[in-house]
């Protein structure tokens, strides 16, 4: 998560902390029992074991919380580490305070905070550790066997302890700063690698689709040619029959028109499907794009689309690729919104990026459908009504221009598909 709250993998961090805290409880119990035998009359054993037991109980509560299906709050890892720092302060208070050599464990907690948490949380936990360590100088159970040489002699003691606290504070700051920055850099690298892997996977699927489309276009070319020739001969024969064959002639003409339409579609499929590769960037006016989007639509659907174009020019764009991508989005919107609901297509220039929104007044999408929208071959349409490639190809096109495609939807509130790309795009 951003805004300096916590690691987005907080569930993983807590599971890791859970195991580490069990190891800590075992180690603290052993240390208290061994120290009690070595210093039988100096340690408040019951107090120390009580604090260890409190840590164990808190870890049990954490274990049961992780078993629940509800998502973990981002602040929970920080609260767990904060409790551990307080418990460590209590243990050190009852076992010699700053004279206890285990005060160095504070630095372990600061390092964990810098690794597990982000931003202000790491600094807050570092400050809590520094304050806890400083309080030990003010009040703690004195253990004579752990006393330092010359402690208690005039000003030497106060200067020595002040120097210890200042050195600790500086070390805590350095750890929180440098470990935090290194951890954040590693997180960003992991996010970039994940995005790159996702993009590579989509490009591989696109390449497979391009090969498939070219093969389909090649295989269907011959039968479509045969249908075109046969329909032409049928039309001539029907026209020669005069009025008797007028109906057959019209049907034959319609067949030829649909064959020509199929050929145009196959020509597009045989090209670089969904990409801008091989297509020159050309000046494009919004009116031309509108005409391309309306091409092939029934008059009833044409009247449902409302265009809101800006005064600024669209600039240099791969015209065919943009029209194809938006046509797929508009077609989905027309199917999602029942007649006579309107479809609104809005374009605007926002901080150097072009943004086109296609909004429908349909029933919207359920969260589980919205999570998968844009995946290749995923479709909610009946079998045979669509292949589920429209939004996938539109998203791929936008990403190749350096932009993105986002879908916002909720049940009963319609759907908005937003495509953005830089004003000056590169092929």
Residue pairs with C-beta under 8 A, 6 or more apart in sequence:
1 7
1 8
1 74
1 118
3 119
4 118
4 119
4 120
4 121
5 74
5 75
5 117
5 118
5 119
5 121
6 13
6 74
6 75
6 76
6 77
6 78
6 116
6 117
6 118
6 121
7 13
7 77
7 116
7 117
7 118
7 187
10 72
10 73
10 74
10 76
10 77
11 66
11 71
11 72
13 77
13 116
14 62
14 66
14 72
14 76
14 77
14 80
15 66
17 62
17 77
17 80
17 81
17 112
17 116
18 59
18 62
18 63
18 66
20 112
21 55
21 59
21 62
21 80
21 84
22 59
24 55
24 84
25 52
25 55
25 56
25 59
28 52
28 55
28 91
29 49
29 52
31 102
32 43
32 45
32 48
32 49
32 52
35 43
35 95
36 43
36 45
39 143
39 145
42 143
42 144
42 145
43 94
43 95
43 143
44 94
44 141
47 90
47 94
48 91
48 94
48 95
51 87
51 90
51 91
51 94
52 91
54 87
55 83
55 84
55 87
58 80
58 83
62 80
65 72
65 76
66 72
75 121
77 116
77 117
78 113
78 116
78 117
78 121
78 124
78 125
81 109
81 112
81 113
81 116
81 117
81 125
82 124
82 125
82 128
84 109
85 106
85 109
85 125
85 128
85 129
85 132
86 128
86 132
88 105
88 106
88 109
88 132
89 132
89 133
89 135
89 136
91 102
92 98
92 100
92 102
92 103
92 132
92 136
92 140
93 135
93 136
93 139
93 140
93 141
94 140
94 141
95 102
95 141
95 143
95 146
96 140
96 141
96 142
96 143
96 146
97 136
97 137
97 139
97 140
97 141
97 142
98 133
98 136
98 137
98 140
98 161
98 164
98 165
99 142
99 143
99 146
99 147
99 148
99 151
100 143
100 146
101 146
103 133
103 136
103 168
106 129
106 132
106 133
106 168
106 172
107 129
107 171
107 172
107 175
109 125
109 129
110 122
110 125
110 126
110 129
110 172
110 175
110 176
111 175
111 179
113 121
113 122
113 125
113 126
113 176
114 122
114 126
114 175
114 176
114 179
114 180
114 183
115 179
115 183
117 125
118 180
118 184
122 176
122 180
123 176
126 172
126 173
126 175
126 176
129 172
130 165
130 168
130 169
130 172
133 165
133 168
134 165
137 161
137 164
137 165
148 160
150 156
150 157
150 160
151 157
151 160
199 399
202 392
202 395
202 396
202 399
203 396
205 376
205 392
206 273
206 274
206 275
206 393
206 396
209 273
209 274
209 376
209 389
209 393
210 272
210 273
210 274
210 275
213 269
213 270
213 273
214 269
214 270
216 266
216 269
217 266
217 267
217 269
217 270
218 270
220 262
220 266
221 263
221 266
224 259
224 262
224 263
224 266
227 255
227 259
228 256
228 259
228 260
231 252
231 253
231 255
231 256
231 259
232 252
232 256
234 248
234 252
234 255
235 249
235 252
235 253
235 256
237 245
238 245
238 246
238 247
238 248
238 249
238 252
239 245
239 249
241 248
261 296
268 320
268 324
271 278
271 279
272 278
272 279
273 393
274 321
274 324
274 325
274 392
274 393
274 394
274 396
274 397
275 321
275 396
275 397
275 400
276 318
276 321
276 397
276 400
276 401
276 427
277 427
279 318
279 319
279 320
279 321
279 427
280 318
281 316
281 317
281 318
281 425
281 427
282 316
282 317
282 318
282 319
283 313
283 315
283 316
284 314
284 315
284 316
284 317
284 319
284 322
285 313
285 314
286 307
286 309
286 310
286 313
286 314
286 347
287 309
288 319
289 314
289 319
289 322
289 323
289 326
290 307
290 309
292 319
292 323
292 327
293 305
293 323
293 326
293 327
293 330
293 345
294 302
294 305
297 305
297 334
300 339
301 334
304 334
304 337
304 339
304 340
304 341
304 342
304 343
305 330
305 334
305 342
305 343
305 344
305 345
306 342
306 343
306 344
306 345
307 345
308 344
308 345
308 346
308 347
309 347
310 347
310 348
310 349
312 349
314 347
314 354
315 423
315 424
316 424
316 425
317 425
318 401
318 427
321 397
322 397
324 393
324 397
325 393
325 394
325 397
325 398
325 419
326 345
326 356
326 358
326 394
326 419
328 389
328 390
328 391
328 393
328 394
329 358
329 390
329 391
329 394
329 417
329 419
330 343
330 345
330 358
331 390
332 390
332 391
332 417
333 343
333 358
333 359
333 360
333 362
333 415
333 417
334 343
334 360
335 381
336 360
336 362
336 363
336 414
336 415
337 343
337 360
337 361
337 362
337 414
338 362
341 360
341 361
341 362
342 361
343 358
343 359
343 360
343 361
344 357
344 358
344 359
345 356
345 357
345 358
346 356
346 357
346 359
347 354
347 355
347 356
347 357
348 354
348 355
349 355
349 423
350 420
352 422
352 423
353 403
353 420
353 421
353 422
353 423
354 403
354 420
354 421
354 422
354 423
355 418
355 419
355 420
356 418
356 419
356 420
357 416
357 417
357 418
358 416
358 417
358 418
358 419
359 414
359 415
359 416
359 417
360 414
360 415
361 414
362 414
362 415
363 411
363 412
363 414
364 409
364 410
364 411
364 412
364 413
364 414
364 415
365 373
365 407
365 409
365 410
365 411
365 415
366 411
369 380
370 407
370 409
372 378
373 391
373 407
373 409
374 391
374 392
374 395
374 405
374 407
375 388
375 392
376 388
376 389
376 392
377 387
377 388
377 389
378 388
379 385
379 386
379 387
379 388
381 388
391 405
391 407
391 417
394 405
394 417
394 419
395 404
395 405
398 404
398 405
398 419
398 420
398 421
399 405
401 421
401 422
401 425
401 426
402 421
402 422
402 425
402 426
403 419
403 420
403 421
403 422
403 425
404 419
404 420
405 417
405 418
405 419
405 420
406 417
406 418
406 420
407 415
407 416
407 417
407 418
408 415
408 416
408 418
409 415
409 416
